[in-house]
Amino acid sequence: MADVYDNALLASLEEKLDPARFPKMSAEMAAVLGCIFKKDYTEPRIVRIYITMDGIVIGQHLGDTNRGTLLGPAAKFDREWADTLRAANLTAEERRLADRLLASVSNDLRVAWAAEA
């Protein structure tokens, strides 16, 4: 079942996280936000995010399941995600929604691997 989000909360979050508000934002983070909000912030557009067991973040391209873009090391990704949310001055509710939205578009294989170990 698809998640249902409050439209006003989602709109506020999308506005606060718009890459145009952050001139120093990396293209990789803009691609992640484009994936979350289904926006063409980068070319090619990313539609799914994978974090490999060895900590590499890869973005799957729109319309091409066989191609991906290297988004960098997971440690850098995690740090930049936290920094972006902090810089956007989100409410606690917006922060929770942002994290849920990221989880909805990503497969973090570090979690699955750690559970098996």
N, CA, C and O atoms as a GROMACS GRO file, in nm:
protein
  468
    1MET      N    1   0.084  -0.118   0.000
    1MET     CA    2   0.000   0.000   0.000
    1MET      C    3   0.088   0.125   0.000
    1MET      O    4   0.187   0.131   0.074
    2ALA      N    5   0.055   0.221  -0.080
    2ALA     CA    6   0.133   0.343  -0.090
    2ALA      C    7   0.113   0.429   0.034
    2ALA      O    8   0.006   0.432   0.094
    3ASP      N    9   0.221   0.499   0.071
    3ASP     CA   10   0.211   0.591   0.183
    3ASP      C   11   0.127   0.711   0.143
    3ASP      O   12   0.130   0.754   0.028
    4VAL      N   13   0.053   0.763   0.239
    4VAL     CA   14  -0.027   0.883   0.217
    4VAL      C   15   0.034   0.993   0.302
    4VAL      O   16   0.053   0.976   0.422
    5TYR      N   17   0.065   1.105   0.239
    5TYR     CA   18   0.128   1.217   0.308
    5TYR      C   19   0.037   1.338   0.304
    5TYR      O   20  -0.038   1.358   0.208
    6ASP      N   21   0.044   1.418   0.408
    6ASP     CA   22  -0.029   1.544   0.413
    6ASP      C   23   0.024   1.634   0.302
    6ASP      O   24   0.143   1.663   0.296
    7ASN      N   25  -0.066   1.679   0.214
    7ASN     CA   26  -0.024   1.758   0.097
    7ASN      C   27   0.046   1.888   0.136
    7ASN      O   28   0.144   1.927   0.072
    8ALA      N   29  -0.003   1.954   0.239
    8ALA     CA   30   0.058   2.081   0.282
    8ALA      C   31   0.199   2.055   0.337
    8ALA      O   32   0.292   2.131   0.309
    9LEU      N   33   0.214   1.949   0.414
    9LEU     CA   34   0.345   1.915   0.470
    9LEU      C   35   0.443   1.878   0.358
    9LEU      O   36   0.558   1.920   0.360
   10LEU      N   37   0.397   1.799   0.263
   10LEU     CA   38   0.480   1.760   0.150
   10LEU      C   39   0.521   1.881   0.067
   10LEU      O   40   0.637   1.892   0.026
   11ALA      N   41   0.428   1.973   0.042
   11ALA     CA   42   0.458   2.094  -0.035
   11ALA      C   43   0.560   2.181   0.039
   11ALA      O   44   0.651   2.236  -0.023
   12SER      N   45   0.544   2.193   0.169
   12SER     CA   46   0.638   2.272   0.249
   12SER      C   47   0.778   2.210   0.244
   12SER      O   48   0.877   2.281   0.229
   13LEU      N   49   0.784   2.079   0.256
   13LEU     CA   50   0.912   2.009   0.252
   13LEU      C   51   0.978   2.026   0.115
   13LEU      O   52   1.098   2.054   0.106
   14GLU      N   53   0.901   2.010   0.010
   14GLU     CA   54   0.956   2.025  -0.126
   14GLU      C   55   1.009   2.167  -0.148
   14GLU      O   56   1.114   2.184  -0.209
   15GLU      N   57   0.938   2.265  -0.098
   15GLU     CA   58   0.983   2.404  -0.112
   15GLU      C   59   1.112   2.428  -0.034
   15GLU      O   60   1.206   2.490  -0.084
   16LYS      N   61   1.117   2.378   0.089
   16LYS     CA   62   1.235   2.399   0.173
   16LYS      C   63   1.358   2.325   0.120
   16LYS      O   64   1.471   2.370   0.141
   17LEU      N   65   1.337   2.213   0.051
   17LEU     CA   66   1.450   2.134   0.001
   17LEU      C   67   1.479   2.157  -0.147
   17LEU      O   68   1.558   2.084  -0.206
   18ASP      N   69   1.418   2.257  -0.207
   18ASP     CA   70   1.442   2.287  -0.348
   18ASP      C   71   1.591   2.320  -0.367
   18ASP      O   72   1.643   2.411  -0.302
   19PRO      N   73   1.660   2.247  -0.454
   19PRO     CA   74   1.803   2.272  -0.476
   19PRO      C   75   1.836   2.416  -0.516
   19PRO      O   76   1.948   2.461  -0.493
   20ALA      N   77   1.742   2.487  -0.574
   20ALA     CA   78   1.766   2.626  -0.612
   20ALA      C   79   1.795   2.713  -0.489
   20ALA      O   80   1.856   2.820  -0.502
   21ARG      N   81   1.752   2.670  -0.373
   21ARG     CA   82   1.777   2.744  -0.248
   21ARG      C   83   1.918   2.723  -0.195
   21ARG      O   84   1.962   2.793  -0.104
   22PHE      N   85   1.989   2.625  -0.251
   22PHE     CA   86   2.120   2.587  -0.199
   22PHE      C   87   2.225   2.587  -0.310
   22PHE      O   88   2.254   2.483  -0.368
   23PRO      N   89   2.282   2.705  -0.340
   23PRO     CA   90   2.375   2.713  -0.453
   23PRO      C   91   2.499   2.624  -0.440
   23PRO      O   92   2.561   2.591  -0.541
   24LYS      N   93   2.535   2.583  -0.319
   24LYS     CA   94   2.652   2.497  -0.300
   24LYS      C   95   2.616   2.349  -0.291
   24LYS      O   96   2.703   2.265  -0.267
   25MET      N   97   2.488   2.316  -0.311
   25MET     CA   98   2.446   2.176  -0.305
   25MET      C   99   2.512   2.097  -0.418
   25MET      O  100   2.522   2.145  -0.531
   26SER      N  101   2.556   1.976  -0.386
   26SER     CA  102   2.617   1.892  -0.489
   26SER      C  103   2.511   1.844  -0.589
   26SER      O  104   2.392   1.836  -0.557
   27ALA      N  105   2.556   1.813  -0.708
   27ALA     CA  106   2.466   1.758  -0.809
   27ALA      C  107   2.409   1.625  -0.763
   27ALA      O  108   2.296   1.590  -0.796
   28GLU      N  109   2.489   1.550  -0.687
   28GLU     CA  110   2.443   1.421  -0.637
   28GLU      C  111   2.324   1.437  -0.541
   28GLU      O  112   2.227   1.362  -0.550
   29MET      N  113   2.331   1.535  -0.450
   29MET     CA  114   2.221   1.557  -0.358
   29MET      C  115   2.100   1.612  -0.431
   29MET      O  116   1.986   1.577  -0.399
   30ALA      N  117   2.122   1.698  -0.530
   30ALA     CA  118   2.010   1.746  -0.612
   30ALA      C  119   1.943   1.629  -0.684
   30ALA      O  120   1.820   1.627  -0.697
   31ALA      N  121   2.022   1.532  -0.730
   31ALA     CA  122   1.965   1.414  -0.795
   31ALA      C  123   1.881   1.332  -0.697
   31ALA      O  124   1.775   1.281  -0.734
   32VAL      N  125   1.928   1.319  -0.574
   32VAL     CA  126   1.853   1.247  -0.471
   32VAL      C  127   1.720   1.318  -0.444
   32VAL      O  128   1.616   1.253  -0.435
   33LEU      N  129   1.723   1.449  -0.431
   33LEU     CA  130   1.600   1.524  -0.407
   33LEU      C  131   1.506   1.515  -0.527
   33LEU      O  132   1.384   1.508  -0.510
   34GLY      N  133   1.561   1.514  -0.648
   34GLY     CA  134   1.479   1.494  -0.767
   34GLY      C  135   1.412   1.358  -0.766
   34GLY      O  136   1.297   1.345  -0.806
   35CYS      N  137   1.484   1.257  -0.718
   35CYS     CA  138   1.428   1.124  -0.706
   35CYS      C  139   1.312   1.124  -0.607
   35CYS      O  140   1.206   1.068  -0.634
   36ILE      N  141   1.333   1.186  -0.493
   36ILE     CA  142   1.231   1.188  -0.388
   36ILE      C  143   1.104   1.261  -0.435
   36ILE      O  144   0.993   1.213  -0.414
   37PHE      N  145   1.123   1.377  -0.499
   37PHE     CA  146   1.009   1.460  -0.537
   37PHE      C  147   0.964   1.440  -0.682
   37PHE      O  148   0.873   1.508  -0.730
   38LYS      N  149   1.029   1.345  -0.751
   38LYS     CA  150   0.995   1.314  -0.891
   38LYS      C  151   1.007   1.440  -0.979
   38LYS      O  152   0.918   1.472  -1.057
   39LYS      N  153   1.121   1.508  -0.963
   39LYS     CA  154   1.151   1.631  -1.037
   39LYS      C  155   1.280   1.613  -1.116
   39LYS      O  156   1.368   1.536  -1.078
   40ASP      N  157   1.289   1.684  -1.226
   40ASP     CA  158   1.408   1.678  -1.311
   40ASP      C  159   1.510   1.782  -1.266
   40ASP      O  160   1.541   1.875  -1.341
   41TYR      N  161   1.564   1.767  -1.145
   41TYR     CA  162   1.666   1.858  -1.096
   41TYR      C  163   1.801   1.832  -1.162
   41TYR      O  164   1.886   1.921  -1.167
   42THR      N  165   1.821   1.711  -1.213
   42THR     CA  166   1.946   1.675  -1.279
   42THR      C  167   1.914   1.595  -1.404
   42THR      O  168   1.802   1.546  -1.423
   43GLU      N  169   2.015   1.582  -1.490
   43GLU     CA  170   2.003   1.501  -1.610
   43GLU      C  171   2.118   1.401  -1.607
   43GLU      O  172   2.233   1.445  -1.603
   44PRO      N  173   2.095   1.273  -1.610
   44PRO     CA  174   1.965   1.208  -1.615
   44PRO      C  175   1.896   1.211  -1.479
   44PRO      O  176   1.960   1.228  -1.375
   45ARG      N  177   1.767   1.193  -1.482
   45ARG     CA  178   1.690   1.189  -1.357
   45ARG      C  179   1.709   1.052  -1.291
   45ARG      O  180   1.711   0.949  -1.357
   46ILE      N  181   1.723   1.055  -1.161
   46ILE     CA  182   1.739   0.934  -1.081
   46ILE      C  183   1.601   0.894  -1.029
   46ILE      O  184   1.524   0.978  -0.983
   47VAL      N  185   1.569   0.764  -1.037
   47VAL     CA  186   1.438   0.717  -0.992
   47VAL      C  187   1.447   0.618  -0.875
   47VAL      O  188   1.345   0.587  -0.813
   48ARG      N  189   1.566   0.570  -0.846
   48ARG     CA  190   1.584   0.477  -0.734
   48ARG      C  191   1.727   0.488  -0.686
   48ARG      O  192   1.818   0.511  -0.766
   49ILE      N  193   1.747   0.471  -0.557
   49ILE     CA  194   1.880   0.482  -0.498
   49ILE      C  195   1.914   0.348  -0.434
   49ILE      O  196   1.834   0.289  -0.362
   50TYR      N  197   2.036   0.302  -0.460
   50TYR     CA  198   2.086   0.178  -0.403
   50TYR      C  199   2.213   0.208  -0.325
   50TYR      O  200   2.302   0.278  -0.374
   51ILE      N  201   2.221   0.154  -0.204
   51ILE     CA  202   2.344   0.164  -0.125
   51ILE      C  203   2.395   0.022  -0.111
   51ILE      O  204   2.332  -0.063  -0.048
   52THR      N  205   2.511  -0.003  -0.170
   52THR     CA  206   2.566  -0.138  -0.173
   52THR      C  207   2.617  -0.179  -0.034
   52THR      O  208   2.635  -0.096   0.054
   53MET      N  209   2.639  -0.309  -0.018
   53MET     CA  210   2.689  -0.362   0.109
   53MET      C  211   2.823  -0.300   0.148
   53MET      O  212   2.854  -0.288   0.266
   54ASP      N  213   2.902  -0.261   0.047
   54ASP     CA  214   3.032  -0.202   0.077
   54ASP      C  215   3.028  -0.050   0.081
   54ASP      O  216   3.132   0.016   0.078
   55GLY      N  217   2.906   0.007   0.089
   55GLY     CA  218   2.893   0.150   0.115
   55GLY      C  219   2.907   0.243  -0.003
   55GLY      O  220   2.959   0.354   0.012
   56ILE      N  221   2.863   0.201  -0.120
   56ILE     CA  222   2.864   0.286  -0.238
   56ILE      C  223   2.719   0.319  -0.275
   56ILE      O  224   2.633   0.231  -0.275
   57VAL      N  225   2.693   0.445  -0.304
   57VAL     CA  226   2.558   0.489  -0.339
   57VAL      C  227   2.548   0.504  -0.491
   57VAL      O  228   2.630   0.570  -0.554
   58ILE      N  229   2.446   0.438  -0.548
   58ILE     CA  230   2.425   0.438  -0.693
   58ILE      C  231   2.282   0.481  -0.720
   58ILE      O  232   2.189   0.435  -0.653
   59GLY      N  233   2.263   0.568  -0.818
   59GLY     CA  234   2.130   0.611  -0.857
   59GLY      C  235   2.090   0.546  -0.989
   59GLY      O  236   2.165   0.551  -1.087
   60GLN      N  237   1.972   0.485  -0.992
   60GLN     CA  238   1.920   0.424  -1.115
   60GLN      C  239   1.856   0.532  -1.202
   60GLN      O  240   1.780   0.615  -1.153
   61HIS      N  241   1.888   0.530  -1.329
   61HIS     CA  242   1.837   0.630  -1.424
   61HIS      C  243   1.691   0.605  -1.460
   61HIS      O  244   1.647   0.490  -1.463
   62LEU      N  245   1.618   0.710  -1.487
   62LEU     CA  246   1.482   0.702  -1.535
   62LEU      C  247   1.480   0.627  -1.668
   62LEU      O  248   1.553   0.661  -1.760
   63GLY      N  249   1.396   0.525  -1.676
   63GLY     CA  250   1.378   0.451  -1.801
   63GLY      C  251   1.489   0.356  -1.839
   63GLY      O  252   1.486   0.299  -1.948
   64ASP      N  253   1.587   0.336  -1.752
   64ASP     CA  254   1.699   0.249  -1.787
   64ASP      C  255   1.743   0.173  -1.663
   64ASP      O  256   1.824   0.223  -1.585
   65THR      N  257   1.691   0.054  -1.646
   65THR     CA  258   1.723  -0.025  -1.528
   65THR      C  259   1.864  -0.081  -1.529
   65THR      O  260   1.912  -0.131  -1.427
   66ASN      N  261   1.932  -0.074  -1.644
   66ASN     CA  262   2.067  -0.128  -1.654
   66ASN      C  263   2.176  -0.024  -1.635
   66ASN      O  264   2.295  -0.057  -1.639
   67ARG      N  265   2.139   0.100  -1.615
   67ARG     CA  266   2.239   0.207  -1.602
   67ARG      C  267   2.221   0.277  -1.470
   67ARG      O  268   2.110   0.289  -1.418
   68GLY      N  269   2.330   0.324  -1.416
   68GLY     CA  270   2.324   0.398  -1.291
   68GLY      C  271   2.431   0.504  -1.286
   68GLY      O  272   2.525   0.505  -1.366
   69THR      N  273   2.415   0.593  -1.193
   69THR     CA  274   2.511   0.700  -1.170
   69THR      C  275   2.572   0.680  -1.032
   69THR      O  276   2.500   0.662  -0.934
   70LEU      N  277   2.703   0.682  -1.025
   70LEU     CA  278   2.772   0.673  -0.898
   70LEU      C  279   2.748   0.804  -0.822
   70LEU      O  280   2.783   0.912  -0.870
   71LEU      N  281   2.688   0.793  -0.705
   71LEU     CA  282   2.659   0.911  -0.624
   71LEU      C  283   2.761   0.930  -0.513
   71LEU      O  284   2.758   1.031  -0.442
   72GLY      N  285   2.850   0.833  -0.496
   72GLY     CA  286   2.959   0.849  -0.400
   72GLY      C  287   2.952   0.752  -0.284
   72GLY      O  288   2.868   0.663  -0.280
   73PRO      N  289   3.044   0.771  -0.189
   73PRO     CA  290   3.046   0.684  -0.072
   73PRO      C  291   2.927   0.711   0.021
   73PRO      O  292   2.882   0.825   0.035
   74ALA      N  293   2.878   0.606   0.084
   74ALA     CA  294   2.761   0.618   0.172
   74ALA      C  295   2.788   0.713   0.289
   74ALA      O  296   2.698   0.787   0.330
   75ALA      N  297   2.909   0.711   0.343
   75ALA     CA  298   2.939   0.800   0.456
   75ALA      C  299   2.922   0.947   0.416
   75ALA      O  300   2.867   1.027   0.491
   76LYS      N  301   2.970   0.981   0.296
   76LYS     CA  302   2.954   1.118   0.247
   76LYS      C  303   2.806   1.148   0.221
   76LYS      O  304   2.758   1.256   0.253
   77PHE      N  305   2.735   1.052   0.162
   77PHE     CA  306   2.593   1.067   0.134
   77PHE      C  307   2.515   1.092   0.264
   77PHE      O  308   2.435   1.184   0.271
   78ASP      N  309   2.540   1.009   0.365
   78ASP     CA  310   2.471   1.024   0.494
   78ASP      C  311   2.498   1.161   0.555
   78ASP      O  312   2.406   1.225   0.606
   79ARG      N  313   2.623   1.205   0.550
   79ARG     CA  314   2.661   1.335   0.606
   79ARG      C  315   2.594   1.449   0.529
   79ARG      O  316   2.543   1.544   0.589
   80GLU      N  317   2.595   1.440   0.395
   80GLU     CA  318   2.536   1.547   0.315
   80GLU      C  319   2.384   1.551   0.332
   80GLU      O  320   2.324   1.659   0.332
   81TRP      N  321   2.320   1.435   0.347
   81TRP     CA  322   2.176   1.430   0.371
   81TRP      C  323   2.143   1.502   0.502
   81TRP      O  324   2.053   1.586   0.507
   82ALA      N  325   2.217   1.469   0.607
   82ALA     CA  326   2.194   1.533   0.738
   82ALA      C  327   2.220   1.684   0.730
   82ALA      O  328   2.144   1.763   0.786
   83ASP      N  329   2.327   1.723   0.662
   83ASP     CA  330   2.360   1.865   0.649
   83ASP      C  331   2.252   1.940   0.570
   83ASP      O  332   2.217   2.053   0.605
   84THR      N  333   2.200   1.877   0.464
   84THR     CA  334   2.096   1.940   0.383
   84THR      C  335   1.968   1.960   0.464
   84THR      O  336   1.907   2.067   0.458
   85LEU      N  337   1.928   1.859   0.539
   85LEU     CA  338   1.806   1.872   0.621
   85LEU      C  339   1.824   1.979   0.728
   85LEU      O  340   1.731   2.055   0.757
   86ARG      N  341   1.942   1.984   0.788
   86ARG     CA  342   1.970   2.086   0.889
   86ARG      C  343   1.967   2.227   0.827
   86ARG      O  344   1.909   2.319   0.885
   87ALA      N  345   2.029   2.243   0.711
   87ALA     CA  346   2.034   2.374   0.644
   87ALA      C  347   1.895   2.421   0.600
   87ALA      O  348   1.870   2.541   0.592
   88ALA      N  349   1.806   2.327   0.573
   88ALA     CA  350   1.670   2.362   0.528
   88ALA      C  351   1.582   2.407   0.645
   88ALA      O  352   1.470   2.454   0.623
   89ASN      N  353   1.632   2.393   0.767
   89ASN     CA  354   1.558   2.438   0.886
   89ASN      C  355   1.420   2.372   0.894
   89ASN      O  356   1.317   2.439   0.908
   90LEU      N  357   1.419   2.240   0.885
   90LEU     CA  358   1.294   2.165   0.886
   90LEU      C  359   1.237   2.152   1.027
   90LEU      O  360   1.311   2.152   1.126
   91THR      N  361   1.107   2.141   1.034
   91THR     CA  362   1.042   2.106   1.160
   91THR      C  363   1.069   1.958   1.186
   91THR      O  364   1.114   1.886   1.097
   92ALA      N  365   1.042   1.912   1.307
   92ALA     CA  366   1.060   1.770   1.339
   92ALA      C  367   0.972   1.683   1.249
   92ALA      O  368   1.015   1.577   1.203
   93GLU      N  369   0.851   1.729   1.224
   93GLU     CA  370   0.759   1.653   1.138
   93GLU      C  371   0.810   1.647   0.994
   93GLU      O  372   0.802   1.543   0.929
   94GLU      N  373   0.864   1.758   0.944
   94GLU     CA  374   0.920   1.760   0.808
   94GLU      C  375   1.042   1.670   0.800
   94GLU      O  376   1.063   1.602   0.699
   95ARG      N  377   1.123   1.669   0.904
   95ARG     CA  378   1.242   1.585   0.907
   95ARG      C  379   1.204   1.437   0.900
   95ARG      O  380   1.264   1.360   0.825
   96ARG      N  381   1.104   1.398   0.978
   96ARG     CA  382   1.058   1.259   0.974
   96ARG      C  383   1.006   1.222   0.835
   96ARG      O  384   1.033   1.113   0.784
   97LEU      N  385   0.930   1.314   0.774
   97LEU     CA  386   0.877   1.289   0.641
   97LEU      C  387   0.992   1.277   0.540
   97LEU      O  388   0.989   1.188   0.454
   98ALA      N  389   1.090   1.365   0.548
   98ALA     CA  390   1.204   1.358   0.456
   98ALA      C  391   1.275   1.223   0.466
   98ALA      O  392   1.308   1.163   0.364
   99ASP      N  393   1.297   1.176   0.587
   99ASP     CA  394   1.362   1.047   0.606
   99ASP      C  395   1.276   0.933   0.553
   99ASP      O  396   1.328   0.838   0.494
  100ARG      N  397   1.144   0.941   0.573
  100ARG     CA  398   1.054   0.837   0.520
  100ARG      C  399   1.054   0.838   0.368
  100ARG      O  400   1.054   0.732   0.305
  101LEU      N  401   1.053   0.957   0.309
  101LEU     CA  402   1.055   0.967   0.163
  101LEU      C  403   1.184   0.910   0.105
  101LEU      O  404   1.183   0.840   0.004
  102LEU      N  405   1.296   0.940   0.170
  102LEU     CA  406   1.424   0.884   0.124
  102LEU      C  407   1.419   0.732   0.132
  102LEU      O  408   1.460   0.663   0.039
  103ALA      N  409   1.369   0.680   0.243
  103ALA     CA  410   1.360   0.534   0.258
  103ALA      C  411   1.270   0.472   0.152
  103ALA      O  412   1.293   0.358   0.111
  104SER      N  413   1.168   0.545   0.109
  104SER     CA  414   1.074   0.491   0.011
  104SER      C  415   1.133   0.479  -0.130
  104SER      O  416   1.079   0.406  -0.213
  105VAL      N  417   1.242   0.550  -0.157
  105VAL     CA  418   1.303   0.545  -0.290
  105VAL      C  419   1.441   0.479  -0.288
  105VAL      O  420   1.513   0.482  -0.388
  106SER      N  421   1.478   0.420  -0.174
  106SER     CA  422   1.612   0.364  -0.166
  106SER      C  423   1.612   0.222  -0.112
  106SER      O  424   1.524   0.182  -0.035
  107ASN      N  425   1.712   0.148  -0.154
  107ASN     CA  426   1.740   0.014  -0.103
  107ASN      C  427   1.878   0.020  -0.038
  107ASN      O  428   1.979   0.033  -0.107
  108ASP      N  429   1.882   0.012   0.093
  108ASP     CA  430   2.008   0.018   0.165
  108ASP      C  431   2.050  -0.125   0.200
  108ASP      O  432   2.002  -0.183   0.298
  109LEU      N  433   2.139  -0.180   0.120
  109LEU     CA  434   2.183  -0.318   0.139
  109LEU      C  435   2.276  -0.332   0.258
  109LEU      O  436   2.303  -0.444   0.301
  110ARG      N  437   2.326  -0.221   0.314
  110ARG     CA  438   2.407  -0.228   0.436
  110ARG      C  439   2.322  -0.282   0.550
  110ARG      O  440   2.371  -0.358   0.634
  111VAL      N  441   2.196  -0.244   0.554
  111VAL     CA  442   2.105  -0.286   0.660
  111VAL      C  443   2.079  -0.437   0.649
  111VAL      O  444   2.085  -0.508   0.749
  112ALA      N  445   2.051  -0.484   0.528
  112ALA     CA  446   2.024  -0.627   0.508
  112ALA      C  447   2.147  -0.710   0.541
  112ALA      O  448   2.136  -0.815   0.604
  113TRP      N  449   2.263  -0.663   0.500
  113TRP     CA  450   2.387  -0.736   0.525
  113TRP      C  451   2.418  -0.741   0.673
  113TRP      O  452   2.458  -0.845   0.725
  114ALA      N  453   2.400  -0.629   0.744
  114ALA     CA  454   2.426  -0.624   0.888
  114ALA      C  455   2.332  -0.718   0.964
  114ALA      O  456   2.371  -0.779   1.063
  115ALA      N  457   2.207  -0.729   0.917
  115ALA     CA  458   2.110  -0.815   0.984
  115ALA      C  459   2.149  -0.962   0.969
  115ALA      O  460   2.122  -1.043   1.058
  116GLU      N  461   2.212  -0.997   0.858
  116GLU     CA  462   2.251  -1.136   0.834
  116GLU      C  463   2.380  -1.172   0.907
  116GLU      O  464   2.404  -1.289   0.936
  117ALA      N  465   2.461  -1.073   0.936
  117ALA     CA  466   2.594  -1.099   0.998
  117ALA      C  467   2.583  -1.145   1.142
  117ALA      O  468   2.684  -1.171   1.206
   0.00000   0.00000   0.00000
